[in-house]
Amino acid sequence: MTEDQVNKAIKQMRGVFVFFGVLSALAALLYLFDSMNDANYLILAVISGVVAFCYLMAFRGLGARNKSGFTYARVSSIILLLGFPILTVFGILYLNKLGKAEMKNALGVG
């Protein structure tokens, strides 16, 4: 991968992670409000909150290009793998890109 391809991949990942981070945070808030009537929604609120935290930390870490960004990006890509059928493709692509030596060097891991 060239430097431009690495920058483009990081920019694309950041866009997807912030989008799903905001959606997950909104879902966590909605589940939290629903948990006042049914305690089962509290578990969903906590899970959505953790997922939102991972996505937003990946967004922040990829922008700073540090090791924690690499770690959170891998975790977030694994979470995307669980989004059958469409999001699985993004998860596979991002894990493949994160495995390349150029990406690891750009994020300070390799």
PyMOL commands that place a pseudoatom at each C-alpha (Angstrom):
pseudoatom trace, name=CA, resn=MET, resi=1, chain=A, elem=C, hetatm=0, pos=[0.000, 0.000, 0.000]
pseudoatom trace, name=CA, resn=THR, resi=2, chain=A, elem=C, hetatm=0, pos=[1.192, 3.483, -0.775]
pseudoatom trace, name=CA, resn=GLU, resi=3, chain=A, elem=C, hetatm=0, pos=[1.017, 6.347, 1.685]
pseudoatom trace, name=CA, resn=ASP, resi=4, chain=A, elem=C, hetatm=0, pos=[-2.046, 7.763, -0.080]
pseudoatom trace, name=CA, resn=GLN, resi=5, chain=A, elem=C, hetatm=0, pos=[-3.829, 4.413, 0.141]
pseudoatom trace, name=CA, resn=VAL, resi=6, chain=A, elem=C, hetatm=0, pos=[-3.017, 4.189, 3.850]
pseudoatom trace, name=CA, resn=ASN, resi=7, chain=A, elem=C, hetatm=0, pos=[-4.370, 7.700, 4.447]
pseudoatom trace, name=CA, resn=LYS, resi=8, chain=A, elem=C, hetatm=0, pos=[-7.508, 6.918, 2.452]
pseudoatom trace, name=CA, resn=ALA, resi=9, chain=A, elem=C, hetatm=0, pos=[-8.075, 3.660, 4.354]
pseudoatom trace, name=CA, resn=ILE, resi=10, chain=A, elem=C, hetatm=0, pos=[-7.682, 5.395, 7.716]
pseudoatom trace, name=CA, resn=LYS, resi=11, chain=A, elem=C, hetatm=0, pos=[-10.042, 8.176, 6.648]
pseudoatom trace, name=CA, resn=GLN, resi=12, chain=A, elem=C, hetatm=0, pos=[-12.631, 5.633, 5.497]
pseudoatom trace, name=CA, resn=MET, resi=13, chain=A, elem=C, hetatm=0, pos=[-12.347, 3.633, 8.725]
pseudoatom trace, name=CA, resn=ARG, resi=14, chain=A, elem=C, hetatm=0, pos=[-12.723, 6.758, 10.824]
pseudoatom trace, name=CA, resn=GLY, resi=15, chain=A, elem=C, hetatm=0, pos=[-15.881, 7.712, 8.931]
pseudoatom trace, name=CA, resn=VAL, resi=16, chain=A, elem=C, hetatm=0, pos=[-17.498, 4.312, 9.395]
pseudoatom trace, name=CA, resn=PHE, resi=17, chain=A, elem=C, hetatm=0, pos=[-16.485, 4.058, 13.056]
pseudoatom trace, name=CA, resn=VAL, resi=18, chain=A, elem=C, hetatm=0, pos=[-17.807, 7.508, 13.991]
pseudoatom trace, name=CA, resn=PHE, resi=19, chain=A, elem=C, hetatm=0, pos=[-21.080, 6.833, 12.167]
pseudoatom trace, name=CA, resn=PHE, resi=20, chain=A, elem=C, hetatm=0, pos=[-21.690, 3.563, 13.977]
pseudoatom trace, name=CA, resn=GLY, resi=21, chain=A, elem=C, hetatm=0, pos=[-20.382, 5.021, 17.235]
pseudoatom trace, name=CA, resn=VAL, resi=22, chain=A, elem=C, hetatm=0, pos=[-22.993, 7.754, 17.165]
pseudoatom trace, name=CA, resn=LEU, resi=23, chain=A, elem=C, hetatm=0, pos=[-25.724, 5.262, 16.219]
pseudoatom trace, name=CA, resn=SER, resi=24, chain=A, elem=C, hetatm=0, pos=[-24.671, 2.959, 19.053]
pseudoatom trace, name=CA, resn=ALA, resi=25, chain=A, elem=C, hetatm=0, pos=[-24.622, 5.825, 21.548]
pseudoatom trace, name=CA, resn=LEU, resi=26, chain=A, elem=C, hetatm=0, pos=[-28.124, 6.866, 20.506]
pseudoatom trace, name=CA, resn=ALA, resi=27, chain=A, elem=C, hetatm=0, pos=[-29.300, 3.272, 20.803]
pseudoatom trace, name=CA, resn=ALA, resi=28, chain=A, elem=C, hetatm=0, pos=[-27.783, 3.085, 24.285]
pseudoatom trace, name=CA, resn=LEU, resi=29, chain=A, elem=C, hetatm=0, pos=[-29.702, 6.189, 25.323]
pseudoatom trace, name=CA, resn=LEU, resi=30, chain=A, elem=C, hetatm=0, pos=[-32.951, 4.842, 23.920]
pseudoatom trace, name=CA, resn=TYR, resi=31, chain=A, elem=C, hetatm=0, pos=[-32.445, 1.513, 25.676]
pseudoatom trace, name=CA, resn=LEU, resi=32, chain=A, elem=C, hetatm=0, pos=[-31.640, 3.378, 28.871]
pseudoatom trace, name=CA, resn=PHE, resi=33, chain=A, elem=C, hetatm=0, pos=[-34.952, 5.247, 28.708]
pseudoatom trace, name=CA, resn=ASP, resi=34, chain=A, elem=C, hetatm=0, pos=[-36.787, 1.990, 27.971]
pseudoatom trace, name=CA, resn=SER, resi=35, chain=A, elem=C, hetatm=0, pos=[-35.095, 0.333, 30.950]
pseudoatom trace, name=CA, resn=MET, resi=36, chain=A, elem=C, hetatm=0, pos=[-37.269, 2.423, 33.270]
pseudoatom trace, name=CA, resn=ASN, resi=37, chain=A, elem=C, hetatm=0, pos=[-40.196, 0.224, 32.250]
pseudoatom trace, name=CA, resn=ASP, resi=38, chain=A, elem=C, hetatm=0, pos=[-38.378, -3.075, 31.690]
pseudoatom trace, name=CA, resn=ALA, resi=39, chain=A, elem=C, hetatm=0, pos=[-35.092, -4.009, 33.365]
pseudoatom trace, name=CA, resn=ASN, resi=40, chain=A, elem=C, hetatm=0, pos=[-34.038, -6.207, 30.437]
pseudoatom trace, name=CA, resn=TYR, resi=41, chain=A, elem=C, hetatm=0, pos=[-33.326, -3.094, 28.386]
pseudoatom trace, name=CA, resn=LEU, resi=42, chain=A, elem=C, hetatm=0, pos=[-30.615, -2.105, 30.863]
pseudoatom trace, name=CA, resn=ILE, resi=43, chain=A, elem=C, hetatm=0, pos=[-28.430, -4.945, 29.595]
pseudoatom trace, name=CA, resn=LEU, resi=44, chain=A, elem=C, hetatm=0, pos=[-28.923, -3.754, 26.010]
pseudoatom trace, name=CA, resn=ALA, resi=45, chain=A, elem=C, hetatm=0, pos=[-28.064, -0.207, 27.083]
pseudoatom trace, name=CA, resn=VAL, resi=46, chain=A, elem=C, hetatm=0, pos=[-24.791, -1.348, 28.639]
pseudoatom trace, name=CA, resn=ILE, resi=47, chain=A, elem=C, hetatm=0, pos=[-23.852, -3.450, 25.600]
pseudoatom trace, name=CA, resn=SER, resi=48, chain=A, elem=C, hetatm=0, pos=[-24.661, -0.599, 23.214]
pseudoatom trace, name=CA, resn=GLY, resi=49, chain=A, elem=C, hetatm=0, pos=[-22.664, 1.790, 25.390]
pseudoatom trace, name=CA, resn=VAL, resi=50, chain=A, elem=C, hetatm=0, pos=[-19.602, -0.470, 25.301]
pseudoatom trace, name=CA, resn=VAL, resi=51, chain=A, elem=C, hetatm=0, pos=[-19.871, -0.851, 21.533]
pseudoatom trace, name=CA, resn=ALA, resi=52, chain=A, elem=C, hetatm=0, pos=[-20.216, 2.921, 21.117]
pseudoatom trace, name=CA, resn=PHE, resi=53, chain=A, elem=C, hetatm=0, pos=[-17.161, 3.443, 23.332]
pseudoatom trace, name=CA, resn=CYS, resi=54, chain=A, elem=C, hetatm=0, pos=[-15.095, 1.047, 21.177]
pseudoatom trace, name=CA, resn=TYR, resi=55, chain=A, elem=C, hetatm=0, pos=[-16.159, 2.729, 17.939]
pseudoatom trace, name=CA, resn=LEU, resi=56, chain=A, elem=C, hetatm=0, pos=[-15.495, 6.245, 19.192]
pseudoatom trace, name=CA, resn=MET, resi=57, chain=A, elem=C, hetatm=0, pos=[-12.130, 5.299, 20.712]
pseudoatom trace, name=CA, resn=ALA, resi=58, chain=A, elem=C, hetatm=0, pos=[-11.170, 3.705, 17.378]
pseudoatom trace, name=CA, resn=PHE, resi=59, chain=A, elem=C, hetatm=0, pos=[-12.141, 6.948, 15.635]
pseudoatom trace, name=CA, resn=ARG, resi=60, chain=A, elem=C, hetatm=0, pos=[-10.055, 8.988, 18.064]
pseudoatom trace, name=CA, resn=GLY, resi=61, chain=A, elem=C, hetatm=0, pos=[-7.075, 6.610, 18.040]
pseudoatom trace, name=CA, resn=LEU, resi=62, chain=A, elem=C, hetatm=0, pos=[-6.939, 6.323, 14.258]
pseudoatom trace, name=CA, resn=GLY, resi=63, chain=A, elem=C, hetatm=0, pos=[-6.897, 10.106, 14.050]
pseudoatom trace, name=CA, resn=ALA, resi=64, chain=A, elem=C, hetatm=0, pos=[-3.967, 10.243, 16.455]
pseudoatom trace, name=CA, resn=ARG, resi=65, chain=A, elem=C, hetatm=0, pos=[-2.378, 7.222, 14.718]
pseudoatom trace, name=CA, resn=ASN, resi=66, chain=A, elem=C, hetatm=0, pos=[-1.320, 5.458, 17.871]
pseudoatom trace, name=CA, resn=LYS, resi=67, chain=A, elem=C, hetatm=0, pos=[-1.266, 1.884, 19.186]
pseudoatom trace, name=CA, resn=SER, resi=68, chain=A, elem=C, hetatm=0, pos=[-4.536, 2.209, 21.058]
pseudoatom trace, name=CA, resn=GLY, resi=69, chain=A, elem=C, hetatm=0, pos=[-6.199, 3.318, 17.815]
pseudoatom trace, name=CA, resn=PHE, resi=70, chain=A, elem=C, hetatm=0, pos=[-4.935, 0.165, 16.155]
pseudoatom trace, name=CA, resn=THR, resi=71, chain=A, elem=C, hetatm=0, pos=[-6.248, -1.974, 19.005]
pseudoatom trace, name=CA, resn=TYR, resi=72, chain=A, elem=C, hetatm=0, pos=[-9.664, -0.321, 19.094]
pseudoatom trace, name=CA, resn=ALA, resi=73, chain=A, elem=C, hetatm=0, pos=[-9.889, -0.464, 15.292]
pseudoatom trace, name=CA, resn=ARG, resi=74, chain=A, elem=C, hetatm=0, pos=[-9.321, -4.225, 15.408]
pseudoatom trace, name=CA, resn=VAL, resi=75, chain=A, elem=C, hetatm=0, pos=[-11.947, -4.660, 18.129]
pseudoatom trace, name=CA, resn=SER, resi=76, chain=A, elem=C, hetatm=0, pos=[-14.390, -2.467, 16.205]
pseudoatom trace, name=CA, resn=SER, resi=77, chain=A, elem=C, hetatm=0, pos=[-13.744, -4.443, 13.024]
pseudoatom trace, name=CA, resn=ILE, resi=78, chain=A, elem=C, hetatm=0, pos=[-14.502, -7.664, 14.888]
pseudoatom trace, name=CA, resn=ILE, resi=79, chain=A, elem=C, hetatm=0, pos=[-17.749, -6.076, 16.114]
pseudoatom trace, name=CA, resn=LEU, resi=80, chain=A, elem=C, hetatm=0, pos=[-18.565, -5.234, 12.491]
pseudoatom trace, name=CA, resn=LEU, resi=81, chain=A, elem=C, hetatm=0, pos=[-18.085, -8.902, 11.613]
pseudoatom trace, name=CA, resn=LEU, resi=82, chain=A, elem=C, hetatm=0, pos=[-21.148, -9.662, 13.729]
pseudoatom trace, name=CA, resn=GLY, resi=83, chain=A, elem=C, hetatm=0, pos=[-23.362, -7.377, 11.604]
pseudoatom trace, name=CA, resn=PHE, resi=84, chain=A, elem=C, hetatm=0, pos=[-24.675, -9.923, 9.129]
pseudoatom trace, name=CA, resn=PRO, resi=85, chain=A, elem=C, hetatm=0, pos=[-24.828, -9.729, 6.127]
pseudoatom trace, name=CA, resn=ILE, resi=86, chain=A, elem=C, hetatm=0, pos=[-23.636, -6.294, 4.980]
pseudoatom trace, name=CA, resn=LEU, resi=87, chain=A, elem=C, hetatm=0, pos=[-21.382, -5.118, 7.813]
pseudoatom trace, name=CA, resn=THR, resi=88, chain=A, elem=C, hetatm=0, pos=[-19.451, -8.400, 7.745]
pseudoatom trace, name=CA, resn=VAL, resi=89, chain=A, elem=C, hetatm=0, pos=[-17.838, -7.271, 4.495]
pseudoatom trace, name=CA, resn=PHE, resi=90, chain=A, elem=C, hetatm=0, pos=[-16.563, -4.070, 6.148]
pseudoatom trace, name=CA, resn=GLY, resi=91, chain=A, elem=C, hetatm=0, pos=[-15.224, -6.061, 9.079]
pseudoatom trace, name=CA, resn=ILE, resi=92, chain=A, elem=C, hetatm=0, pos=[-13.306, -8.425, 6.822]
pseudoatom trace, name=CA, resn=LEU, resi=93, chain=A, elem=C, hetatm=0, pos=[-11.920, -5.593, 4.697]
pseudoatom trace, name=CA, resn=TYR, resi=94, chain=A, elem=C, hetatm=0, pos=[-10.809, -3.563, 7.706]
pseudoatom trace, name=CA, resn=LEU, resi=95, chain=A, elem=C, hetatm=0, pos=[-9.160, -6.530, 9.417]
pseudoatom trace, name=CA, resn=ASN, resi=96, chain=A, elem=C, hetatm=0, pos=[-7.351, -7.289, 6.166]
pseudoatom trace, name=CA, resn=LYS, resi=97, chain=A, elem=C, hetatm=0, pos=[-6.158, -3.685, 5.869]
pseudoatom trace, name=CA, resn=LEU, resi=98, chain=A, elem=C, hetatm=0, pos=[-5.101, -3.544, 9.514]
pseudoatom trace, name=CA, resn=GLY, resi=99, chain=A, elem=C, hetatm=0, pos=[-3.007, -6.673, 8.998]
pseudoatom trace, name=CA, resn=LYS, resi=100, chain=A, elem=C, hetatm=0, pos=[-0.799, -5.062, 6.355]
pseudoatom trace, name=CA, resn=ALA, resi=101, chain=A, elem=C, hetatm=0, pos=[2.661, -3.862, 7.339]
pseudoatom trace, name=CA, resn=GLU, resi=102, chain=A, elem=C, hetatm=0, pos=[2.117, -0.358, 5.942]
pseudoatom trace, name=CA, resn=MET, resi=103, chain=A, elem=C, hetatm=0, pos=[-0.938, 0.184, 8.142]
pseudoatom trace, name=CA, resn=LYS, resi=104, chain=A, elem=C, hetatm=0, pos=[0.881, -1.140, 11.195]
pseudoatom trace, name=CA, resn=ASN, resi=105, chain=A, elem=C, hetatm=0, pos=[3.778, 1.239, 10.538]
pseudoatom trace, name=CA, resn=ALA, resi=106, chain=A, elem=C, hetatm=0, pos=[1.425, 4.181, 10.039]
pseudoatom trace, name=CA, resn=LEU, resi=107, chain=A, elem=C, hetatm=0, pos=[-0.258, 3.426, 13.372]
pseudoatom trace, name=CA, resn=GLY, resi=108, chain=A, elem=C, hetatm=0, pos=[3.030, 2.905, 15.204]
pseudoatom trace, name=CA, resn=VAL, resi=109, chain=A, elem=C, hetatm=0, pos=[2.568, -0.806, 15.830]
pseudoatom trace, name=CA, resn=GLY, resi=110, chain=A, elem=C, hetatm=0, pos=[4.975, -2.446, 13.416]
for i in range(1, 110): cmd.bond("trace and resi %d" % i, "trace and resi %d" % (i + 1))
show_as sticks, trace
zoom trace
